Amino acid sequence: MLAAFSAELLQRQRVVAVFLVLGLSGGVPLQAQSLFWIAPPASGGSIVAADLAVVGEMPVVVGQATFVDPQRGIYIRRAFIWTPSNGLRQLGALDPSMENGASAISPDGRYIVGVEGNRAVLWTLRGDSYTIQDLGVPTGYSNSKALDVSHSGAVLIRADDPGSALFRWTPGGNIQLIASPVGEMGAISADGEIVVGGVEGNAPYAFRWSGSGGLENLNAYLPPPAPPTWLAEATAMSPDGRFIVGNGFNGQAARPESFLMDYSTKAVRWMGIPASQDVTLYVTSAQDVSSDGTIVVGFAVDHSWSVARAVWWRQDTGPEDLNRRFSSLLQDGSVLREARAISPDGRYIVGIGFHAARNQTEVFVLDTRTATAVNSEKLFTRFLEIFPNPVSAEANIRFALEKSAPVQLEIFSSTGARVYARDLGWLAAGEHQVRWDGRSVSGMRLAAGLYLCRLLLGGEMRTATCILLP
C-alpha cells in the first residue's frame, strides 16, 4: 500500500514537472518582475508586436510574424495571437496565398484588426477561435488598413492612394469619414465614440474627433506660443478617451518631444527625453498610455535614427530608458528597442528588442509588477484540493480566496492539451467548491489518466493533479 502510494506521488510530481516545462503554469512568471521573449516561428524570420490586451489577468499579444506555409514550403508573414497558455498561433486568412498582419486588439480581446493584402480585416472571437471578415476599401481609394478597434467592434480604418484618410467603420457596414489627409497612426476609444490622430499638410496638427464635437485641433488648447509650440499627431489614448498621447514640437526646449494631454482639463505635459546608458537619445515617439494616464510608453532614437531604446514616462519618475530601469532582467546583453503597447493597469508592456540568447530581433513581454506588490495582494489563502482523488464520476475542486476576484478554471491532459475551461466569474472572499464531471468542453467523457487542474486568479495561480478513472 505504501509502495503504491509512493509510486503515485512520484508520478504526480513528474506530471507537474512536465506542465511546468510546457509553460502551462502560466508561461510568463507572475510573481515578480519578469521578461519573456517571443521568437519568430520560422527560423530567420521576423516578428513584430502591435498591441496588447489583458484577459483574465493574462497578457494577450497580437502582431505579425513569419510562418512557413506547409502547402507551398515558403515563408509567409501572417497575423498572430500569443497567450501564455497557448503560445503563438496564426489568426487565419481570407486567402491562404496572401500575407496579413494584426495591428490592434480590443481591450476585452474579442476583436482583432489588421490588413490582408491591401484591405482592412476584422477577426471576431466566436467560441474558441477567431473568424476573419473583409472590411473592404472606402470608395475612391485603392488600399485600406484597420488601425484600431473598440469593445463594440467599431474599427478605425486608414485608406490611401490617392491621398490618405481616416474612416470609422461600425458593425453593419456603416462607414464615416473622420479626417483627410492623415498620418500613419490613430486610435479609437473603448466605446468607439472618440477618435484621435494627426492631420497632415502644410500645418499638421493632432486632432480629437467625437460624434458630438466633430473634429478638434488640439493645438487650440495650448497657451499662446512663445516660442512656437505645436502638437503634430495624436498616436494613442486611454480606453475612456480622457488621456491623449502623441508627438510634436516643444518650443520651450526647442526640440521634438512627446506629449500627454488630459482632455478633461486640456492640460498638456511635455514628456522630456530620457537618459540612456550607451547612447544619446534625441527624438521620442509615444505609442500608448495607461488608463489613468500615469504611464506612457514608446521609444527614443539617436541623432542618426539608427539606434532605438524602449522608454516610458511615469508621473512619479519622469522619462526613463526601460533598459536602465529593468537592467537586472537584461544581464545577457539583450536590448529593449521599442515599447509598442501597455496594459490599461500599467502592468504589462510589449514591444520589440534584441534577444541576445538567440541573436535575433524578437517580441518582448515585460511584467513590471514587483514581487512585493504581488505578495501584498495575496488572493489565494489556504488550499486548492480535489476530492475524491482518484476521480471515478465527479470531482470536487475546493479553494479559498482572501478577497473577491474573477477566477478561471482550466484542466490539462498529461500531453499538455487544454481539455476543459470554465470562467467561474467574480467570486466573493471565502471558501468555494466547483464540480467537474470528467468531461471536456464539448461534453465528451475524457480518457482515464492523469490531469492537471489550474486556477487563475489575478496575478496568482494554483495547480493540483488528479487521476481520472475509467
KOLVEX-832083 format. One record per residue (C-alpha): residue in three letters; x, y, z. Coordinates in steps of 0.25 Angstrom, whole numbers, plus 5000, padded with zeros to 4 digits. Each point is the difference from the previous one (the first is absolute). Last residue first. Layout:
// residues N
ALAXYZ;...
This chain:
// residues 470
PRO495150194934;LEU500750075012;LEU500450154999;ILE501350025009;CYS500250145005;THR501050115000;ALA500050135007;THR500450144996;ARG499850145005;MET500250144993;GLU500250145004;GLY500150144994;GLY498550014999;LEU499449865002;LEU500349884991;LEU499649865005;ARG500749884994;CYS499649865000;LEU501049904995;TYR499649864994;LEU500549865002;GLY499349884993;ALA498749954995;ALA499450054987;LEU499150125001;ARG498549994999;MET499550094988;GLY499250135004;SER500650094990;VAL500850085011;SER500649865004;ARG499449915010;GLY500549955014;ASP498750055007;TRP500650125006;ARG499450065013;VAL500450145006;GLN500250035015;HIS500350135006;GLU500550055013;GLY500150155004;ALA500150134992;ALA498950024990;LEU500149954985;TRP500050074987;GLY499749914989;LEU500349855000;ASP500550004986;ARG500249864995;ALA501049924992;TYR500149864997;VAL501049914991;ARG501250095000;ALA501149914993;GLY501349995008;THR500249854997;SER499649965014;SER498650074998;PHE499750145004;ILE498850055008;GLU499750155001;LEU499250085011;GLN500050154999;VAL499750105012;PRO499650145001;ALA500350075014;SER499450025014;LYS501049995011;GLU500849905007;LEU499549884992;ALA499949865003;PHE500049874992;ARG499349874998;ILE499849924987;ASN499049895001;ALA500249894990;GLU498949914994;ALA499949864994;SER501249925004;VAL501050105005;PRO501349955006;ASN499950095009;PRO498750035006;PHE500250125002;ILE500950104994;GLU500750115008;LEU500550144999;PHE500450065013;ARG500250105011;THR500050154994;PHE499950034986;LEU499850154997;LYS501350055006;GLU500150154997;SER501350045008;ASN500749894993;VAL499750054987;ALA500650145003;THR501249955007;ALA500349914988;THR500050124991;ARG499050024988;THR500750044987;ASP499749884992;LEU500850024987;VAL499549934988;PHE501150004989;VAL499949984985;GLU501249954993;THR501250054992;GLN501149904999;ASN501349955007;ARG499249885007;ALA500650035014;ALA500250154996;HIS498550034998;PHE500050134993;GLY498750085002;ILE498550014996;GLY498950055009;VAL499049965011;ILE499850065013;TYR499249945011;ARG499650065014;GLY499550144996;ASP498549975004;PRO499650024986;SER501049914994;ILE501250074993;ALA500350004985;ARG501150024990;ALA501350015008;GLU501150004990;ARG501549965002;LEU500149915012;VAL501549955000;SER500549865003;GLY501550005006;ASP499849885009;GLN499850085012;LEU498750064995;LEU499049975011;SER500850075011;SER500150124990;PHE498550025002;ARG500050155002;ARG501350024992;ASN499549934988;LEU498650065002;ASP500650144997;GLU499350095009;PRO499250134999;GLY499450065012;THR500049935014;ASP498650015006;GLN499250034988;ARG500749904993;TRP500550014985;TRP500549874994;VAL501149974990;ALA500449894990;ARG501350034994;ALA500350034985;VAL501450014993;SER500050044985;TRP499250135000;SER501450074998;HIS499750105011;ASP499649895010;VAL498749935001;ALA498950005011;PHE498949905003;GLY498649995005;VAL499249985013;VAL499250105008;ILE499749975015;THR499150095009;GLY498950024991;ASP498949925008;SER499749904989;SER501549984996;VAL500650074988;ASP500549954986;GLN501050034989;ALA500750135003;SER501250034991;THR501350065005;VAL501150084993;TYR501450025004;LEU500649895009;THR501550005003;VAL500449855000;ASP500749905010;GLN499350025013;SER498850084996;ALA499450135005;PRO498550024998;ILE499550124991;GLY498850085005;MET498649975002;TRP499350134996;ARG498750025008;VAL498750064995;ALA498850045008;LYS498750004993;THR499349975013;SER499249884996;TYR500949984988;ASP501249975009;MET501050014989;LEU501449925000;PHE501150054991;SER501249944992;GLU501150094996;PRO500750074988;ARG501050105005;ALA500150155003;ALA499849975015;GLN499050115002;GLY499549984986;ASN499649865003;PHE499749944986;GLY499049894998;ASN499749855003;GLY498849935006;VAL499349965012;ILE498550025004;PHE499449985014;ARG498550015002;GLY499649904988;ASP499449905009;PRO500949894996;SER501250095001;MET500650074988;ALA500949974988;THR500850064989;ALA499650155000;GLU500850084989;ALA500750134999;LEU499750075013;TRP500650144998;THR501050105007;PRO500550134995;PRO500850095010;ALA499250055006;PRO498749944996;PRO498750055007;PRO499649885009;LEU499649874993;TYR498549964999;ALA499850044986;ASN501249914997;LEU499149885002;ASN499350034986;GLU498649955002;LEU499249924990;GLY498549975004;GLY499550045014;SER498849905001;GLY500549884992;SER501450025005;TRP501350044994;ARG501350035006;PHE501250064992;ALA501550024999;TYR500450104990;PRO500850014987;ALA500150144994;ASN500549994986;GLY499349864999;GLU499749895009;VAL498849985010;GLY500449915012;GLY499249905008;VAL499049995011;VAL498649934999;ILE498950005010;GLU498649925000;GLY500549864999;ASP499749965015;ALA501549965002;SER500550134993;ILE500650004986;ALA501450024996;GLY500950064989;MET501349994993;GLU500550014986;GLY499750154998;VAL498850064994;PRO499550074988;SER498850005003;ALA499149985012;ILE498849935006;LEU499349944988;GLN498849905005;ILE499849864996;ASN498849915003;GLY500249864997;GLY499049945011;PRO501150005011;THR500650144999;TRP501150054992;ARG500750145003;PHE500850054989;LEU501450075000;ALA500550064987;SER501250004990;GLY500350054986;PRO499849924988;ASP500349895004;ASP499749995015;ALA499049955010;ARG500249995015;ILE498949935007;LEU499550015015;VAL499149895004;ALA498749995008;GLY499949865006;SER499350055013;HIS501249985009;SER500850094990;VAL501049974988;ASP501250064995;LEU500950034987;ALA499249924989;LYS500750014987;SER499450054987;ASN500650014985;SER499550054987;TYR499150125004;GLY498850074994;THR499049915007;PRO500549955013;VAL500749874999;GLY499449875006;LEU499749955014;ASP500449864997;GLN499649915011;ILE500849895008;THR499549905010;TYR500749985013;SER500049885009;ASP499549945013;GLY498550044998;ARG500050114991;LEU501150115001;THR499950104989;TRP501150034990;LEU499950134992;VAL500750034987;ALA500450124993;ARG500449984985;ASN501350014992;GLY500649865002;GLU499349965014;VAL500050125010;GLY499850015015;VAL498949995010;ILE499749915013;TYR498749995007;ARG499649935013;GLY501350025008;ASP499350095010;PRO500850124997;SER499849984985;ILE501249954993;ALA500950084990;SER500950004988;ALA499949854995;GLY500749964988;ASN499749934986;GLU500749934989;MET499249944988;SER500149864995;PRO499049955011;ASP498950104995;LEU499150045011;ALA501149975011;GLY500149945014;LEU500450055013;GLN501349935001;ARG500549955013;LEU501150035010;GLY499949945014;ASN498849935006;SER500050035015;PRO500950125000;THR499250074988;TRP500450044986;ILE499250044988;PHE500650004986;ALA499750074987;ARG500849944989;ARG501350024992;ILE500349894990;TYR501349914999;ILE499949894989;GLY499749855001;ARG498850024991;GLN499049915008;PRO500750025013;ASP500150154999;VAL501150035010;PHE499750125009;THR500650145001;ALA499350085011;GLN499050125001;GLY499350055012;VAL499249975012;VAL500349985015;VAL499049955011;PRO500550025014;MET499449925012;GLU499150075011;GLY498849934995;VAL500150074986;VAL501150104999;ALA500150074986;LEU501350034993;ASP500350064986;ALA501050004988;ALA501149905003;VAL500949984988;ILE500749864996;SER501049974989;GLY500549874994;GLY501449945001;SER499449875005;ALA498550014999;PRO499150015013;PRO500650145003;ALA500550005014;ILE499250055012;TRP500850055012;PHE499550015014;LEU500550105011;SER499749995014;GLN499750095012;ALA499449915011;GLN498949895003;LEU499449994986;PRO501049924992;VAL499650014985;GLY499649864996;GLY498949985010;SER500249865006;LEU499849944986;GLY501450044996;LEU500349864994;VAL501149995010;LEU499150035011;PHE499049904996;VAL501049894998;ALA500550035014;VAL498649995006;VAL499949864993;ARG501349955006;GLN499550045014;ARG498749934997;GLN500849874996;LEU500850015013;LEU498750015009;GLU499449884992;ALA501349925003;SER500050045014;PHE498649965002;ALA500249864994;ALA501249985008;LEU499250045013;MET498949904996;
